[in-house]
Amino acid sequence: MAERLIEFEFAGNRFTFRADLPEEEIEEILNYLEERKRRLRGRRQLSPLKQAVVLLLEITAELVRIKREHRLLSEKIGREAVRLSEVIEKELKCLGCA
């Protein structure tokens, strides 16, 4: 995948960075950041630094919540897989297949 330059504006500053992500991921990231920036505009005037810190804290809180949800769902899926395996094993024994 070819590396390309990406530009992003935040708090009156233009940032340029390189990324070798698929185009659809880059667009999704930029759209997500634009949406988060729009949410910040509704708040009282914050300095650019405070805007960046608030954005960082909000996105980090969201990441932590999603990671926790992912862990809980993974654990639930694991328990369900074990339960289903036990049910299948029991049914196979009842059929005389195992």
N, CA and C atoms as a LAMMPS dump frame, in Angstrom:
ITEM: TIMESTEP
0
ITEM: NUMBER OF ATOMS
294
ITEM: BOX BOUNDS ff ff ff
-5.0000000000000000e+02 5.0000000000000000e+02
-5.0000000000000000e+02 5.0000000000000000e+02
-5.0000000000000000e+02 5.0000000000000000e+02
ITEM: ATOMS id mol type element x y z
1 1 1 N 0.844 -1.165 0
2 1 2 C 0 0 0
3 1 3 C 0.898 1.239 0
4 2 1 N 0.575 2.186 -0.836
5 2 2 C 1.4 3.383 -0.97
6 2 3 C 1.099 4.374 0.146
7 3 1 N 2.143 4.95 0.673
8 3 2 C 1.994 5.972 1.7
9 3 3 C 1.544 7.267 1.033
10 4 1 N 0.646 7.981 1.702
11 4 2 C 0.201 9.251 1.133
12 4 3 C 0.097 10.313 2.209
13 5 1 N 0.099 11.558 1.783
14 5 2 C -0.022 12.69 2.701
15 5 3 C -1.492 12.954 2.995
16 6 1 N -1.783 13.192 4.256
17 6 2 C -3.137 13.52 4.684
18 6 3 C -3.078 14.847 5.407
19 7 1 N -4.039 15.717 5.126
20 7 2 C -4.106 17.006 5.796
21 7 3 C -5.345 17.057 6.668
22 8 1 N -5.188 17.671 7.829
23 8 2 C -6.276 17.783 8.792
24 8 3 C -6.155 19.131 9.469
25 9 1 N -7.286 19.826 9.604
26 9 2 C -7.277 21.118 10.278
27 9 3 C -7.929 20.978 11.645
28 10 1 N -7.276 21.562 12.638
29 10 2 C -7.821 21.531 13.994
30 10 3 C -7.419 22.807 14.717
31 11 1 N -8.401 23.442 15.312
32 11 2 C -8.187 24.643 16.127
33 11 3 C -7.369 25.69 15.386
34 12 1 N -7.68 25.864 14.111
35 12 2 C -6.998 26.875 13.319
36 12 3 C -5.613 26.491 12.838
37 13 1 N -5.203 25.279 13.089
38 13 2 C -3.899 24.796 12.637
39 13 3 C -4.094 23.683 11.62
40 14 1 N -3.218 23.665 10.63
41 14 2 C -3.269 22.628 9.608
42 14 3 C -2.157 21.633 9.9
43 15 1 N -2.539 20.355 9.936
44 15 2 C -1.598 19.279 10.209
45 15 3 C -1.496 18.39 8.977
46 16 1 N -0.286 17.98 8.689
47 16 2 C -0.055 17.066 7.582
48 16 3 C 0.693 15.865 8.128
49 17 1 N 0.225 14.693 7.758
50 17 2 C 0.901 13.475 8.199
51 17 3 C 0.863 12.449 7.079
52 18 1 N 1.678 11.44 7.216
53 18 2 C 1.731 10.368 6.223
54 18 3 C 1.036 9.137 6.783
55 19 1 N 0.364 8.408 5.895
56 19 2 C -0.301 7.18 6.313
57 19 3 C -0.283 6.193 5.158
58 20 1 N -0.163 4.93 5.489
59 20 2 C -0.229 3.895 4.467
60 20 3 C -1.453 3.006 4.696
61 21 1 N -2.513 3.627 5.182
62 21 2 C -3.772 2.926 5.422
63 21 3 C -4.599 2.904 4.141
64 22 1 N -5.534 1.977 4.059
65 22 2 C -6.449 1.985 2.914
66 22 3 C -7.242 3.291 2.881
67 23 1 N -7.573 3.728 1.692
68 23 2 C -8.286 4.994 1.497
69 23 3 C -9.566 5.076 2.338
70 24 1 N -10.321 3.974 2.397
71 24 2 C -11.586 4.011 3.149
72 24 3 C -11.337 4.201 4.645
73 25 1 N -10.238 3.679 5.174
74 25 2 C -9.921 3.888 6.593
75 25 3 C -9.54 5.332 6.852
76 26 1 N -8.749 5.892 5.955
77 26 2 C -8.353 7.3 6.106
78 26 3 C -9.592 8.185 6.102
79 27 1 N -10.491 7.945 5.163
80 27 2 C -11.718 8.74 5.088
81 27 3 C -12.562 8.569 6.343
82 28 1 N -12.647 7.359 6.855
83 28 2 C -13.416 7.109 8.065
84 28 3 C -12.806 7.85 9.26
85 29 1 N -11.49 7.826 9.36
86 29 2 C -10.798 8.525 10.45
87 29 3 C -11.045 10.027 10.358
88 30 1 N -10.86 10.588 9.17
89 30 2 C -11.05 12.033 8.999
90 30 3 C -12.501 12.432 9.249
91 31 1 N -13.447 11.638 8.78
92 31 2 C -14.865 11.931 9.036
93 31 3 C -15.171 11.871 10.529
94 32 1 N -14.596 10.888 11.213
95 32 2 C -14.801 10.757 12.659
96 32 3 C -14.263 11.994 13.376
97 33 1 N -13.062 12.421 13.012
98 33 2 C -12.477 13.599 13.651
99 33 3 C -13.296 14.853 13.366
100 34 1 N -13.798 14.981 12.148
101 34 2 C -14.639 16.134 11.814
102 34 3 C -15.901 16.144 12.675
103 35 1 N -16.514 14.982 12.857
104 35 2 C -17.711 14.886 13.697
105 35 3 C -17.381 15.277 15.136
106 36 1 N -16.257 14.795 15.654
107 36 2 C -15.868 15.129 17.031
108 36 3 C -15.581 16.623 17.155
109 37 1 N -14.961 17.209 16.124
110 37 2 C -14.698 18.655 16.144
111 37 3 C -16.003 19.442 16.174
112 38 1 N -17.007 19.005 15.431
113 38 2 C -18.305 19.692 15.415
114 38 3 C -18.928 19.701 16.808
115 39 1 N -18.76 18.611 17.528
116 39 2 C -19.298 18.556 18.888
117 39 3 C -18.62 19.578 19.797
118 40 1 N -17.33 19.804 19.564
119 40 2 C -16.598 20.774 20.391
120 40 3 C -17.077 22.199 20.141
121 41 1 N -17.52 22.495 18.936
122 41 2 C -17.934 23.858 18.595
123 41 3 C -19.118 24.326 19.427
124 42 1 N -19.902 23.392 19.923
125 42 2 C -21.062 23.752 20.723
126 42 3 C -20.716 24.205 22.124
127 43 1 N -19.489 24.043 22.519
128 43 2 C -19.075 24.426 23.876
129 43 3 C -18.58 25.864 23.886
130 44 1 N -18.432 26.38 25.103
131 44 2 C -17.908 27.745 25.209
132 44 3 C -16.522 27.798 24.565
133 45 1 N -16.075 28.965 24.277
134 45 2 C -14.787 29.124 23.608
135 45 3 C -13.662 28.544 24.445
136 46 1 N -12.938 27.635 23.847
137 46 2 C -11.77 27.05 24.487
138 46 3 C -10.548 27.39 23.658
139 47 1 N -9.425 27.49 24.31
140 47 2 C -8.185 27.721 23.574
141 47 3 C -7.903 26.491 22.714
142 48 1 N -7.108 26.641 21.654
143 48 2 C -6.776 25.483 20.822
144 48 3 C -6.192 24.321 21.617
145 49 1 N -5.349 24.622 22.598
146 49 2 C -4.762 23.567 23.414
147 49 3 C -5.835 22.84 24.216
148 50 1 N -6.752 23.602 24.826
149 50 2 C -7.821 22.977 25.601
150 50 3 C -8.759 22.175 24.695
151 51 1 N -9.009 22.677 23.491
152 51 2 C -9.821 21.916 22.54
153 51 3 C -9.169 20.567 22.25
154 52 1 N -7.871 20.59 22.014
155 52 2 C -7.14 19.35 21.716
156 52 3 C -7.186 18.39 22.903
157 53 1 N -7.037 18.923 24.11
158 53 2 C -7.053 18.071 25.304
159 53 3 C -8.443 17.482 25.51
160 54 1 N -9.491 18.293 25.346
161 54 2 C -10.86 17.79 25.498
162 54 3 C -11.126 16.702 24.465
163 55 1 N -10.739 16.942 23.221
164 55 2 C -10.922 15.942 22.167
165 55 3 C -10.169 14.661 22.503
166 56 1 N -8.947 14.798 22.947
167 56 2 C -8.134 13.638 23.333
168 56 3 C -8.793 12.858 24.466
169 57 1 N -9.267 13.554 25.492
170 57 2 C -9.904 12.882 26.627
171 57 3 C -11.197 12.188 26.214
172 58 1 N -12.006 12.852 25.392
173 58 2 C -13.267 12.244 24.95
174 58 3 C -13.024 10.996 24.114
175 59 1 N -12.083 11.064 23.185
176 59 2 C -11.795 9.913 22.329
177 59 3 C -11.177 8.789 23.153
178 60 1 N -10.325 9.13 24.106
179 60 2 C -9.729 8.107 24.97
180 60 3 C -10.791 7.436 25.825
181 61 1 N -11.729 8.204 26.359
182 61 2 C -12.819 7.626 27.158
183 61 3 C -13.656 6.68 26.301
184 62 1 N -13.913 7.075 25.074
185 62 2 C -14.666 6.215 24.155
186 62 3 C -13.894 4.934 23.856
187 63 1 N -12.602 5.053 23.628
188 63 2 C -11.765 3.876 23.357
189 63 3 C -11.786 2.919 24.546
190 64 1 N -11.634 3.449 25.757
191 64 2 C -11.639 2.606 26.96
192 64 3 C -12.985 1.889 27.091
193 65 1 N -14.085 2.611 26.85
194 65 2 C -15.419 2.002 26.929
195 65 3 C -15.572 0.895 25.889
196 66 1 N -15.146 1.144 24.672
197 66 2 C -15.262 0.149 23.604
198 66 3 C -14.386 -1.065 23.894
199 67 1 N -13.187 -0.842 24.414
200 67 2 C -12.311 -1.974 24.76
201 67 3 C -12.937 -2.826 25.858
202 68 1 N -13.563 -2.175 26.842
203 68 2 C -14.226 -2.914 27.915
204 68 3 C -15.393 -3.717 27.35
205 69 1 N -16.202 -3.097 26.49
206 69 2 C -17.324 -3.799 25.861
207 69 3 C -16.821 -4.976 25.022
208 70 1 N -15.743 -4.77 24.295
209 70 2 C -15.163 -5.84 23.475
210 70 3 C -14.724 -7.009 24.354
211 71 1 N -14.056 -6.701 25.456
212 71 2 C -13.601 -7.751 26.378
213 71 3 C -14.784 -8.527 26.937
214 72 1 N -15.823 -7.809 27.375
215 72 2 C -17.005 -8.464 27.928
216 72 3 C -17.704 -9.335 26.891
217 73 1 N -17.822 -8.833 25.67
218 73 2 C -18.445 -9.623 24.606
219 73 3 C -17.603 -10.842 24.254
220 74 1 N -16.287 -10.682 24.227
221 74 2 C -15.405 -11.815 23.941
222 74 3 C -15.538 -12.886 25.005
223 75 1 N -15.615 -12.46 26.259
224 75 2 C -15.798 -13.417 27.352
225 75 3 C -17.143 -14.129 27.223
226 76 1 N -18.184 -13.39 26.893
227 76 2 C -19.512 -13.973 26.732
228 76 3 C -19.521 -14.976 25.578
229 77 1 N -18.904 -14.624 24.467
230 77 2 C -18.819 -15.531 23.319
231 77 3 C -18.046 -16.783 23.693
232 78 1 N -16.968 -16.627 24.449
233 78 2 C -16.185 -17.779 24.897
234 78 3 C -17.008 -18.712 25.761
235 79 1 N -17.755 -18.141 26.706
236 79 2 C -18.613 -18.966 27.567
237 79 3 C -19.682 -19.68 26.753
238 80 1 N -20.269 -18.975 25.805
239 80 2 C -21.312 -19.566 24.969
240 80 3 C -20.743 -20.67 24.082
241 81 1 N -19.527 -20.482 23.58
242 81 2 C -18.882 -21.52 22.762
243 81 3 C -18.655 -22.787 23.579
244 82 1 N -18.212 -22.623 24.814
245 82 2 C -18.001 -23.778 25.696
246 82 3 C -19.333 -24.469 25.961
247 83 1 N -20.36 -23.695 26.262
248 83 2 C -21.68 -24.262 26.534
249 83 3 C -22.202 -25.033 25.318
250 84 1 N -22.084 -24.438 24.132
251 84 2 C -22.556 -25.107 22.923
252 84 3 C -21.76 -26.378 22.64
253 85 1 N -20.479 -26.325 22.881
254 85 2 C -19.634 -27.501 22.692
255 85 3 C -20.082 -28.632 23.609
256 86 1 N -20.402 -28.283 24.858
257 86 2 C -20.873 -29.286 25.811
258 86 3 C -22.217 -29.867 25.385
259 87 1 N -23.112 -29.014 24.889
260 87 2 C -24.418 -29.486 24.421
261 87 3 C -24.243 -30.422 23.23
262 88 1 N -23.392 -30.06 22.292
263 88 2 C -23.153 -30.897 21.112
264 88 3 C -22.556 -32.237 21.529
265 89 1 N -21.593 -32.184 22.42
266 89 2 C -20.959 -33.416 22.91
267 89 3 C -21.983 -34.321 23.581
268 90 1 N -22.849 -33.727 24.389
269 90 2 C -23.887 -34.494 25.071
270 90 3 C -24.847 -35.122 24.06
271 91 1 N -25.262 -34.359 23.069
272 91 2 C -26.186 -34.862 22.049
273 91 3 C -25.554 -35.985 21.232
274 92 1 N -24.274 -35.826 20.912
275 92 2 C -23.582 -36.879 20.159
276 92 3 C -23.525 -38.179 20.961
277 93 1 N -23.289 -38.06 22.257
278 93 2 C -23.258 -39.255 23.101
279 93 3 C -24.633 -39.927 23.139
280 94 1 N -25.673 -39.101 23.222
281 94 2 C -27.035 -39.64 23.252
282 94 3 C -27.375 -40.367 21.956
283 95 1 N -26.813 -39.916 20.86
284 95 2 C -27.065 -40.557 19.573
285 95 3 C -26.169 -41.762 19.343
286 96 1 N -25.228 -41.949 20.25
287 96 2 C -24.285 -43.063 20.104
288 96 3 C -23.223 -42.793 19.071
289 97 1 N -23.028 -41.535 18.76
290 97 2 C -22.029 -41.176 17.739
291 97 3 C -20.643 -40.968 18.326
292 98 1 N -20.565 -40.704 19.586
293 98 2 C -19.261 -40.398 20.166
294 98 3 C -18.77 -41.537 21.021
